[in-house]
């Protein structure tokens, strides 16, 4: 059984450019990646400033990227986070949302995701309100697929601490109220789950009344702590048996677009090989494909420093040595490592709070 794989560009931090996005699609489409959801937290016109129109140049780039994805056999979608709209879905909010949906239709999207994650709620009947909004949207969009990220998209108690305690029976109510054609994202037992098991996915599917789409927060490395580390290793803790309990599996990529293709390819391998999968071997194969033999071997040698040690544990002498090493390679992935070493990918708590 195969699970449609995809990229959910949903991280906090600096934006990619269009060439980087296109290259990632080119790298992953041959490995079974079939959807791309554009939803970076730094695109304010999809989040806090969602009621304002995108600048025309950005809108044109989005439309062009959508056409590119379809030419590669990849479904293109946009994730809209109408900020805290469920707290007051009044006439003004409806007008603004209708205008945004009309703009999205002009862009030309295959999927529209309404993202209710990482916002505080004061709505008493949260699940019912969110289902009503999604159905209202469904009647006014040409997108063939509608998806939703719930406010509580994981069992992780950190969500209750940061965004307020989840209503009892939130997931069951949301699943019962939402039309069955609507996909629901889920990240697992944690926001960044170390392991996702068939048993867990089966339980969540039963609660939602449908198989979820996994929003996998690996190899994403945003946030103050995680952006200090490069996430390069092959996927673990995602057994191929999960496929029976999923509608799709999307990865939230790392801040480094070229390097992110390495773990992304290993996920496809883990589904393809099942119990024969070996995450170290898969890393080596994927790294060679993306980087070439010499750079792949260098990164493999430095894995402990880049992924486990991180910037906080690299002394100045070691940093200078790494800068010299990777400066010798003419490759976008080596450039990403240089930029990371210089602190260009640092994501601060303030960025997370304001994007």
Secondary structure in CASP SS format (residue, H / E / C, confidence):
PFRMAT SS
TARGET T0000
AUTHOR 0000-0000-0000
METHOD secondary structure of the structure
MODEL  1
X C 1.00
X C 1.00
X C 1.00
X C 1.00
X E 1.00
X E 1.00
X E 1.00
X E 1.00
X E 1.00
X C 1.00
X C 1.00
X C 1.00
X C 1.00
X C 1.00
X C 1.00
X C 1.00
X C 1.00
X H 1.00
X H 1.00
X H 1.00
X H 1.00
X H 1.00
X H 1.00
X H 1.00
X H 1.00
X H 1.00
X H 1.00
X H 1.00
X H 1.00
X C 1.00
X C 1.00
X C 1.00
X E 1.00
X E 1.00
X E 1.00
X E 1.00
X E 1.00
X E 1.00
X C 1.00
X C 1.00
X C 1.00
X C 1.00
X C 1.00
X H 1.00
X H 1.00
X H 1.00
X C 1.00
X C 1.00
X C 1.00
X C 1.00
X C 1.00
X C 1.00
X C 1.00
X C 1.00
X C 1.00
X H 1.00
X H 1.00
X H 1.00
X H 1.00
X H 1.00
X H 1.00
X H 1.00
X H 1.00
X H 1.00
X H 1.00
X H 1.00
X H 1.00
X H 1.00
X H 1.00
X H 1.00
X H 1.00
X C 1.00
X C 1.00
X C 1.00
X E 1.00
X E 1.00
X E 1.00
X E 1.00
X E 1.00
X E 1.00
X C 1.00
X C 1.00
X C 1.00
X C 1.00
X H 1.00
X H 1.00
X H 1.00
X C 1.00
X C 1.00
X C 1.00
X H 1.00
X H 1.00
X H 1.00
X H 1.00
X H 1.00
X H 1.00
X H 1.00
X H 1.00
X H 1.00
X H 1.00
X H 1.00
X H 1.00
X H 1.00
X H 1.00
X H 1.00
X H 1.00
X H 1.00
X C 1.00
X C 1.00
X C 1.00
X E 1.00
X E 1.00
X E 1.00
X E 1.00
X E 1.00
X C 1.00
X C 1.00
X C 1.00
X C 1.00
X C 1.00
X C 1.00
X C 1.00
X C 1.00
X C 1.00
X C 1.00
X H 1.00
X H 1.00
X H 1.00
X H 1.00
X H 1.00
X H 1.00
X H 1.00
X H 1.00
X H 1.00
X H 1.00
X H 1.00
X H 1.00
X H 1.00
X C 1.00
X C 1.00
X C 1.00
X C 1.00
X C 1.00
X C 1.00
X E 1.00
X E 1.00
X E 1.00
X E 1.00
X E 1.00
X C 1.00
X C 1.00
X C 1.00
X C 1.00
X C 1.00
X C 1.00
X C 1.00
X C 1.00
X H 1.00
X H 1.00
X H 1.00
X H 1.00
X H 1.00
X H 1.00
X C 1.00
X C 1.00
X C 1.00
X C 1.00
X C 1.00
X C 1.00
X H 1.00
X H 1.00
X H 1.00
X H 1.00
X H 1.00
X H 1.00
X H 1.00
X H 1.00
X C 1.00
X C 1.00
X C 1.00
X C 1.00
X C 1.00
X E 1.00
X E 1.00
X E 1.00
X E 1.00
X C 1.00
X C 1.00
X C 1.00
X C 1.00
X C 1.00
X C 1.00
X C 1.00
X C 1.00
X C 1.00
X E 1.00
X C 1.00
X H 1.00
X H 1.00
X H 1.00
X H 1.00
X H 1.00
X H 1.00
X H 1.00
X H 1.00
X H 1.00
X H 1.00
X H 1.00
X C 1.00
X C 1.00
X C 1.00
X E 1.00
X E 1.00
X E 1.00
X E 1.00
X E 1.00
X C 1.00
X C 1.00
X C 1.00
X C 1.00
X C 1.00
X C 1.00
X C 1.00
X C 1.00
X C 1.00
X H 1.00
X H 1.00
X H 1.00
X C 1.00
X C 1.00
X C 1.00
X C 1.00
X C 1.00
X C 1.00
X C 1.00
X C 1.00
X C 1.00
X E 1.00
X C 1.00
X H 1.00
X H 1.00
X H 1.00
X H 1.00
X H 1.00
X H 1.00
X E 1.00
X E 1.00
X E 1.00
X E 1.00
X E 1.00
X E 1.00
X C 1.00
X C 1.00
X C 1.00
X C 1.00
X C 1.00
X C 1.00
X C 1.00
X C 1.00
X H 1.00
X H 1.00
X H 1.00
X H 1.00
X H 1.00
X H 1.00
X H 1.00
X H 1.00
X H 1.00
X H 1.00
X H 1.00
X H 1.00
X H 1.00
X H 1.00
X H 1.00
X H 1.00
X H 1.00
X C 1.00
X C 1.00
X H 1.00
X H 1.00
X H 1.00
X H 1.00
X H 1.00
X H 1.00
X H 1.00
X H 1.00
X H 1.00
X H 1.00
X H 1.00
X H 1.00
X H 1.00
X C 1.00
X H 1.00
X H 1.00
X H 1.00
X H 1.00
X H 1.00
X H 1.00
X H 1.00
X H 1.00
X H 1.00
X C 1.00
X H 1.00
X H 1.00
X H 1.00
X H 1.00
X H 1.00
X H 1.00
X H 1.00
X C 1.00
X H 1.00
X H 1.00
X H 1.00
X C 1.00
X C 1.00
X H 1.00
X H 1.00
X H 1.00
X H 1.00
X H 1.00
X H 1.00
X H 1.00
X H 1.00
X H 1.00
X H 1.00
X H 1.00
X H 1.00
X C 1.00
X C 1.00
X C 1.00
X C 1.00
X H 1.00
X H 1.00
X H 1.00
X H 1.00
X H 1.00
X H 1.00
X H 1.00
X H 1.00
X H 1.00
X H 1.00
X C 1.00
X C 1.00
X C 1.00
X C 1.00
X C 1.00
X C 1.00
X C 1.00
X H 1.00
X H 1.00
X H 1.00
X H 1.00
X H 1.00
X H 1.00
X C 1.00
END
